[in-house]
Amino acid sequence: MTMMKFPTMIATSALVLVTACANQGGPNDNFKARNGAAIGAGLGVLAGIVTADSSKERRENAARGAVLGGLIGAGIGNALDRQEEELRVQMGGNVGIVNNGSNLVVTLPQDILFDTNSTSVSGASQADLFTLASSINRYPNTTVNVLGHTDSVGDAAFNLDLSQRRAQAVTSVLINAGVAPQRLRSIGRGEDVAVASNQTAQGRQQNRRVEIIITPN
């Protein structure tokens, strides 16, 4: 019991340490950074425990793992917070941005990106994607997944193929804007991951989208 309480206390101390560092003037009080610190500290404790052979080693490794994991987690959270706020300023109101604490999800409606049944990215949307590419390049320690989604109208196989080609079209624009190809992966999801009802026009419009998921390495 004592052994289990000790790493928990260390993780809490590490969280206090990184929270104090993160609270030095952050624009949104660094909420995501603190979450990242907590997760990192907890994972650091677990890693320290499982890599030790004795009670003493477990305590020592837990201490080091909590502090190191907390600092790494806080750093990731801070970077995501900064990138999120920059993108909100730089990109238009039609672009959705969600910071999950572990990644950023940038959502662009396909009705803006593409004409009906087209896989050619519109000129206006290319400007948004170039802005996004600049942000991605300013934060090089991330991996980017580009996910295409459709509504359920029409043949499922056609929708899957369309979503794949649209995801690849967006990926190609990001590459042309200077993002290294090895950082990007394009995936078509077709109609399988709906975020709204396909029974209404408004719901179908929400389901037709491209999600760009930026994940720290």
C-alpha positions in Angstrom: 0.0 0.0 0.0 2.8 2.4 0.9 4.6 1.7 -2.3 1.5 2.5 -4.4 0.8 5.8 -2.5 4.4 7.0 -2.9 4.4 7.2 -6.8 0.9 8.9 -6.6 2.3 11.6 -4.4 5.2 12.0 -6.7 2.9 12.4 -9.7 0.9 15.0 -7.9 4.1 16.9 -7.0 5.2 16.8 -10.6 1.8 18.2 -11.7 2.2 21.0 -9.3 5.6 21.8 -10.6 4.7 21.9 -14.3 1.4 23.7 -13.6 3.5 26.5 -11.9 5.7 26.7 -15.0 2.7 26.6 -17.4 0.8 29.4 -15.6 3.3 32.1 -16.4 1.0 34.2 -18.6 -0.7 31.6 -20.9 -3.5 33.1 -23.0 -6.1 30.5 -22.0 -4.7 29.6 -18.5 -3.0 26.6 -20.2 -5.9 24.2 -19.3 -4.7 21.6 -21.9 -1.1 22.0 -20.8 -2.1 21.0 -17.2 -4.1 18.0 -18.6 -1.0 17.0 -20.5 1.2 17.3 -17.5 -1.2 15.1 -15.4 -1.3 12.4 -18.1 2.5 12.6 -18.6 3.2 12.4 -14.9 0.9 9.4 -14.5 2.5 7.6 -17.5 5.9 8.4 -16.2 5.1 6.8 -12.8 3.8 3.6 -14.5 6.8 3.4 -16.7 9.1 3.8 -13.8 7.3 1.0 -11.8 7.3 -1.6 -14.5 10.9 -1.2 -15.4 12.2 -1.7 -11.9 13.2 -4.9 -10.1 13.0 -3.8 -6.5 10.9 -1.6 -4.2 13.7 0.9 -4.0 14.2 1.0 -7.8 10.4 1.4 -8.3 10.3 4.4 -6.0 13.3 6.0 -7.7 12.1 5.3 -11.2 8.6 6.5 -10.3 10.1 9.8 -9.1 12.1 10.3 -12.2 9.3 9.2 -14.5 6.7 11.4 -12.9 8.8 14.6 -13.3 10.0 13.8 -16.8 6.7 12.6 -18.0 5.0 15.6 -16.5 7.3 18.1 -18.2 6.9 16.4 -21.5 3.1 16.3 -21.2 3.0 20.0 -20.3 5.2 20.9 -23.2 2.9 19.0 -25.6 -0.1 20.7 -24.1 1.4 24.2 -24.4 2.3 23.6 -28.1 -1.2 22.5 -28.9 -2.7 25.5 -27.1 -0.5 27.9 -29.1 -1.2 26.2 -32.4 -4.9 26.2 -31.7 -5.1 29.9 -30.9 -2.9 30.8 -34.0 -5.2 28.8 -36.3 -8.3 30.4 -34.8 -7.0 33.8 -35.7 -5.6 32.8 -39.1 -8.4 30.6 -40.6 -11.9 31.5 -41.4 -15.0 31.0 -39.3 -16.1 28.1 -41.5 -13.2 26.0 -40.3 -13.8 24.0 -37.1 -10.9 23.6 -34.6 -11.0 21.3 -31.6 -8.2 20.8 -29.1 -8.5 17.4 -27.4 -5.4 17.9 -25.3 -3.7 15.1 -27.2 -4.3 16.4 -30.8 -5.9 19.2 -32.8 -8.8 18.3 -35.1 -9.2 20.9 -38.0 -12.5 20.3 -39.8 -13.3 21.7 -43.3 -16.7 21.2 -44.8 -16.5 19.4 -48.1 -19.2 21.7 -49.6 -16.6 24.5 -49.3 -13.6 22.4 -50.3 -15.2 20.7 -53.4 -18.0 21.0 -55.9 -20.5 18.2 -56.0 -18.8 14.9 -56.9 -15.5 16.8 -57.5 -12.1 16.0 -56.1 -10.6 19.4 -57.1 -10.0 21.7 -54.2 -11.5 25.1 -54.7 -9.2 28.2 -54.9 -10.5 29.7 -51.7 -10.0 26.5 -49.8 -6.5 26.1 -51.1 -5.7 29.5 -49.4 -7.0 28.0 -46.1 -4.9 24.9 -46.6 -1.8 26.9 -47.4 -2.4 28.8 -44.1 -2.8 25.4 -42.3 0.4 24.1 -44.0 2.4 27.1 -42.6 1.1 26.3 -39.1 2.0 22.6 -39.5 5.5 23.5 -40.6 6.0 25.8 -37.6 5.3 22.8 -35.4 7.5 20.2 -37.0 7.2 17.5 -34.2 3.7 16.4 -35.3 2.1 13.8 -37.6 -0.9 14.8 -39.7 -3.8 12.5 -40.7 -6.2 13.7 -43.4 -9.6 12.0 -43.1 -12.2 12.3 -45.8 -15.9 11.7 -44.9 -19.2 11.7 -46.9 -22.9 11.5 -46.1 -24.8 8.3 -46.8 -26.5 9.4 -50.1 -25.6 7.1 -52.9 -23.6 3.9 -53.1 -21.4 3.2 -50.1 -18.5 2.0 -52.3 -18.7 5.1 -54.4 -18.7 7.3 -51.2 -15.7 5.5 -49.8 -13.7 6.0 -53.0 -14.8 9.7 -53.2 -13.7 10.3 -49.6 -10.3 8.7 -50.3 -9.7 10.8 -53.4 -10.8 13.9 -51.5 -8.5 13.2 -48.6 -5.7 12.6 -51.1 -6.5 15.9 -52.9 -6.2 17.8 -49.6 -3.0 16.0 -48.7 -1.5 17.0 -52.1 -2.3 20.6 -51.5 -0.6 20.5 -48.1 2.5 18.8 -49.8 2.5 21.5 -52.5 2.4 24.1 -49.7 5.6 22.6 -48.2 4.6 20.0 -45.7 6.9 17.0 -45.8 5.1 14.0 -47.3 6.3 11.6 -44.6 4.4 13.6 -42.0 1.1 13.1 -43.9 -1.3 10.2 -44.2 -4.6 10.4 -46.2 -7.5 8.1 -45.2 -11.0 7.8 -46.7 -13.8 6.9 -44.2 -16.7 7.2 -46.6 -20.1 7.4 -44.8 -19.0 5.3 -41.8 -18.2 8.0 -39.2 -21.2 10.3 -39.2 -21.3 13.3 -36.7 -24.9 14.1 -37.4 -28.1 12.4 -38.8 -28.1 11.6 -42.5 -31.9 11.9 -42.4 -31.8 15.7 -42.7 -30.1 18.1 -45.2 -28.3 19.9 -42.3 -27.0 16.6 -40.9 -25.8 15.4 -44.3 -24.0 18.7 -44.8 -22.1 18.2 -41.5 -21.1 14.7 -42.4 -19.5 15.8 -45.7 -16.2 17.0 -44.3 -12.4 16.6 -44.3 -10.8 16.3 -40.9 -7.1 17.1 -40.5 -5.8 15.6 -37.2 -2.5 17.0 -35.9 -0.9 14.8 -33.3 2.4 15.5 -31.4 5.0 12.8 -31.9 
